[in-house]
Amino acid sequence: MMLLYLSMANFLSDWVCFSMAPVMNIAEQAFTGLHPSTLVSVFLAFNVVSSILEPPIVQRIGLRNATVLGCVVMFLGCLIKSGIPGLWYPCYGSLLIGTVFVGVAQPFFQCTPALLAANWFGSNERTLATTIALNANQFGIAAAYVVGTNLVKTPDELRDYFDIITIVSAVLVVGVIFHFKEMPPTPPSFSAQGKLDMEHEGSLWGWVADMVKLFKAPGFIHTVVSFTTSIAISNMISTFLASMLSPQGHDQIYIGLVGAVFQVMIMAGSIVFGFAVDKYKSYWSVTLICFGLSCTFLFVLSVALNRELKSLTLMAVLAIGFFVGPIQPIAAETAVEITYPSDENTIVAVQQVFGNLFSSVLVPIFHLLRDPFTLQYAGSINMVFIIGVASMVVFASFRPNLKRSNLDKSNSEYSLLIKNEAAAAASQSTRPLLSDSAMMP
C-alpha cells in the first residue's frame, strides 16, 4: 500500500509537469507566448531547489509526514493551475505559479523510493520496489499523452483537463493522510535493522556533510552520471516527442498513443531489468547493457528523423524507452549499495538534483538545435547520443562494491548456520538412549 501511494504521487507530479507537452499547439493558442517546454524548465528548476532542501526535512519529520507535506503542496499547485470558478481562471501566471508548487512538491516522492524500499522490502525486492516507485512518473507522462490528446481539442477544454488533475490530487491527499505509514513493525532485512539501530535526528544543515561524504565514496560520482544521463534522455524525448512526430505528418491521436507507449516501455524495461538485478545483483553489467542499447537506438532515431522514416522512428523511440528507463532506478540502488549505511533519501536527492538541473539546462539547448528548415530534431538527438556514449564510458570505469547486499548475504548465511546447528543439537537430544542390557554381548 505504501508503494502504491508513493507511486501515485510520482505519477501525478509528472502528469502535471508534462500535461501540455502533447497539446503544444492548443496550449499556445490558449496562453499567448507560452511554449510548454518553458513550464517543463520551470518545473525542473524549482525541483532542483527543493531536492537540495528535501533531505534534512525528511530526516527531521520522517517519510510519512514528508509524503503528506508533498501531496498537500502538489494539490495546492494543481488548484492554482486549474483555478476556482468565481475566483480566478487559468492564465499564464497561474500556470507558472502552479507549476512551481508541483515542482517543489515532487522531491518528497521522487527522492524517497529507495528509502521506502529499504524500510518496507527485503533484499531481493528492493530494486524492483525502487523501480516501480521511481518510474511511476512515466505513467504520469503517459496519462498526459493519452488524456491530453483525447480530451483537449480546443483551448476551452484545457480548463476541464486541469480540473480532472486537481480532483485526482485531492483524492490522493486524503488517502495518504489516512493510510500512509512510516515503516512496518519489524524491519524486513538485516541491513534495515542495522540502519534502524544507527538512526539519529541530524541537524537541519548536517546533510551538507552527508553529501560531501557521498562524493568521497568510490563510484558514487559514476552513479550520479548514469542517473543524470538516464533522466535527461527520457525528459528530452517526453518533452519534444510531439514536436518530433508532427513534421512527419502524424495527427494528435497518434502522437498521444506513441507518447503513452513510450512511457509504458520505460516502466516495462525497468521491471524486467530490475527483477534481473534483484535476483543476480548484476548492477554494473545490466547498466552497461542498457546504456549500450540506448545509445544504439538514439543513433537510429537520429537517422530516422533525418530521413523521415516513420516506422523506424517509432521503433527507435520505443526501444529507447525500454532500455534507458532501467538505468535510473538501478543507478539509485547501486549508489545505496556502495555507500551503505548512508541515508537512502539523501543519495537519491543528490542524484535528482544533478539529473533535473542538467535536464532544465538541456531543454532549451535541445530546442535550439532543431533544424530551422525541416523543424526536425536530428541534431538534438545527436547531442544526446554523444552524452549517452560519454556517460557509458564513465560508468564502465569502475566496479561497485555491494556493501549492503554482502551484509545481508553474510547475515543470512550465519543465521542459516545457527539454525542448522540448533536443529542438529535438537535431533541429538531427542535420539533414544541405548540401555545397558542392549550394550552387553
Residue pairs with C-beta under 8 A, 6 or more apart in sequence:
1 179
2 116
2 120
2 180
2 181
3 116
3 120
3 129
3 132
3 133
5 67
5 172
5 175
5 176
5 179
5 180
6 67
6 109
6 112
6 113
6 116
6 133
6 136
7 132
7 133
7 136
8 136
8 172
8 175
9 67
9 70
9 71
9 74
9 108
9 109
9 172
9 176
10 106
10 109
10 110
10 113
10 133
10 134
10 135
10 136
10 137
10 140
11 136
11 137
11 139
11 140
11 143
12 74
12 140
12 165
12 168
12 169
12 172
13 74
13 102
13 105
13 106
13 109
13 110
13 137
13 140
14 106
14 137
14 138
14 140
14 141
14 144
15 140
15 141
15 143
15 144
15 165
16 43
16 74
16 77
16 78
16 81
16 98
16 99
16 102
16 140
16 165
17 39
17 40
17 43
17 99
17 102
17 103
17 106
17 140
17 141
18 40
18 140
18 141
18 144
18 145
18 238
18 239
19 144
19 148
19 161
19 162
19 165
20 27
20 36
20 39
20 144
20 148
20 158
21 36
21 37
21 40
21 141
21 144
21 145
21 148
21 238
21 239
21 241
21 242
21 259
22 144
22 145
22 148
22 149
22 241
22 242
22 252
22 255
22 256
22 259
23 148
23 149
23 152
23 158
23 242
23 252
24 35
24 36
24 242
24 243
26 152
26 153
26 154
26 155
26 158
27 34
27 36
27 155
27 158
28 34
28 35
28 36
29 155
30 90
30 155
30 158
31 91
31 92
31 95
32 92
33 92
34 92
34 95
36 239
37 239
37 240
37 363
37 364
37 367
39 95
39 96
39 99
40 235
40 239
40 363
41 360
41 363
41 364
42 96
42 99
42 100
42 103
43 99
43 100
43 102
43 103
43 106
44 103
44 235
44 356
44 357
44 359
44 360
44 363
45 103
45 356
45 357
45 360
46 99
46 100
46 103
46 104
47 103
47 104
47 106
47 107
47 110
47 352
47 356
48 352
48 353
48 356
48 357
48 360
49 104
50 103
50 104
50 105
50 106
50 107
50 108
51 107
51 110
51 111
51 349
51 352
51 353
51 356
52 349
52 353
54 66
54 107
54 108
54 111
54 345
54 349
55 111
55 207
55 210
55 343
55 345
55 346
55 349
56 202
56 203
56 204
56 205
56 206
56 207
57 66
57 69
57 108
58 66
58 108
58 111
58 112
58 115
58 345
59 201
59 202
59 206
59 207
59 343
59 345
60 201
60 202
60 204
61 69
62 182
63 112
63 115
63 116
63 119
63 182
63 183
63 345
64 180
64 181
64 182
66 108
66 112
67 108
67 109
67 112
67 176
67 180
68 173
68 176
68 177
68 180
69 108
70 105
70 106
70 107
70 108
70 109
71 105
71 108
71 109
71 169
71 172
71 173
71 176
72 173
73 101
73 102
73 104
73 105
73 108
74 101
74 102
74 105
74 106
74 169
75 166
75 169
75 170
75 172
75 173
76 101
77 97
77 98
77 99
77 100
77 101
77 102
77 103
77 104
77 105
78 98
78 102
78 162
78 165
78 166
78 169
79 98
79 166
79 169
80 94
80 97
80 98
80 101
81 90
81 94
81 95
81 97
81 98
81 99
81 102
81 162
81 165
81 166
82 90
82 98
82 159
82 162
82 163
82 165
82 166
83 89
83 90
83 94
83 159
83 162
88 94
89 159
90 158
90 159
90 162
107 349
107 352
109 133
110 134
110 137
110 348
110 352
111 345
111 348
111 349
111 352
112 133
112 345
112 348
113 129
113 130
113 133
113 134
113 329
113 332
113 348
114 126
114 130
114 134
114 332
114 333
114 336
114 344
114 345
114 347
114 348
115 343
115 344
115 345
115 348
116 129
116 133
117 125
117 126
117 127
117 129
117 130
117 133
117 333
117 344
118 126
118 189
118 191
118 192
118 195
118 336
118 344
119 182
119 183
119 184
119 187
119 188
119 192
120 129
120 183
120 184
120 188
121 129
121 188
121 189
122 188
122 189
123 189
123 191
123 404
123 405
123 408
123 409
124 278
124 279
125 278
126 278
126 333
127 274
127 277
127 278
127 329
127 330
127 333
128 271
128 274
128 275
128 278
130 274
130 329
130 332
130 333
131 270
131 271
131 274
131 326
131 329
131 330
132 267
132 270
132 271
132 274
134 270
134 328
134 329
134 332
134 348
135 266
135 267
135 270
135 325
135 328
135 329
136 267
138 234
138 263
138 264
138 266
138 267
138 325
139 263
139 264
139 267
140 263
141 238
141 259
141 263
142 259
142 260
142 261
142 262
142 263
142 264
143 260
144 259
145 241
145 255
145 256
145 257
145 258
145 259
145 260
145 263
146 256
146 257
146 259
146 260
147 161
147 164
148 161
148 256
149 252
149 253
149 255
149 256
149 257
149 259
150 253
150 256
151 157
151 160
151 161
151 164
152 158
152 161
187 193
187 196
189 408
190 407
190 408
190 411
190 412
191 340
191 341
191 404
191 407
191 408
194 341
194 407
195 341
198 341
202 210
207 346
210 342
210 343
210 346
211 346
211 350
213 342
214 220
214 335
214 339
214 342
214 346
214 347
214 350
215 221
217 338
217 339
217 342
218 338
218 398
218 401
219 334
219 338
219 398
219 399
219 400
219 401
220 335
220 338
220 339
222 394
222 395
222 397
222 398
223 331
223 332
223 334
223 335
223 338
223 351
223 395
224 331
224 335
224 350
224 351
224 354
225 391
225 394
225 395
226 287
226 291
226 327
226 331
226 391
226 394
226 395
227 327
227 328
227 331
227 332
227 335
227 351
227 354
227 355
228 351
228 354
228 355
228 358
228 391
229 327
229 387
229 388
229 391
230 324
230 325
230 327
230 328
230 331
230 355
231 328
231 352
231 355
231 356
231 358
231 359
232 355
232 358
232 359
232 362
232 384
232 387
233 294
233 298
233 320
233 324
233 384
233 387
233 388
234 266
234 321
234 324
234 325
234 328
235 359
235 362
235 363
236 359
236 362
236 363
236 366
236 380
236 384
237 262
237 317
237 320
237 321
238 259
238 262
238 263
239 363
239 366
240 366
240 367
240 377
240 380
241 255
241 258
241 259
241 262
241 317
242 255
242 259
243 370
243 375
243 377
244 305
244 313
244 376
244 377
245 254
245 255
245 258
245 313
246 255
246 375
247 308
247 374
247 375
247 376
248 308
248 310
248 313
250 258
250 310
258 314
258 317
258 318
261 318
261 321
262 317
262 318
262 320
262 321
263 321
264 321
265 318
265 319
265 321
265 322
265 325
266 321
266 322
266 324
266 325
267 325
268 322
268 325
269 290
269 321
269 322
269 323
269 324
269 325
269 326
270 325
270 326
270 328
270 329
272 326
273 286
273 290
273 326
273 330
274 326
274 329
274 330
276 282
276 286
277 283
277 286
277 330
277 333
281 402
281 405
283 330
283 333
283 334
283 337
283 400
283 402
284 334
284 395
284 399
284 400
286 326
286 330
287 326
287 327
287 330
287 331
287 334
287 395
288 392
288 395
288 396
289 323
290 323
290 324
290 326
290 327
290 330
291 327
291 388
291 391
291 392
291 395
292 392
293 319
293 323
294 320
294 323
294 324
294 327
294 388
295 385
295 388
295 389
295 392
297 316
297 319
297 320
297 323
298 316
298 320
298 381
298 384
298 385
298 388
299 385
300 312
300 315
300 316
300 319
301 313
301 316
301 317
301 320
301 381
302 378
302 381
302 382
302 385
303 309
303 312
303 378
304 310
304 312
304 313
304 316
305 313
305 376
305 377
305 378
305 381
306 376
306 378
308 376
328 355
331 351
332 347
332 348
332 351
334 400
335 347
335 348
335 351
336 342
336 344
336 347
336 404
337 400
337 401
337 402
337 403
337 404
337 405
338 400
338 401
338 402
338 403
339 347
339 403
340 403
340 404
340 407
341 404
365 380
365 383
366 377
366 380
366 383
366 384
367 380
369 377
369 379
369 380
369 383
370 376
370 377
370 379
370 380
371 377
371 378
371 379
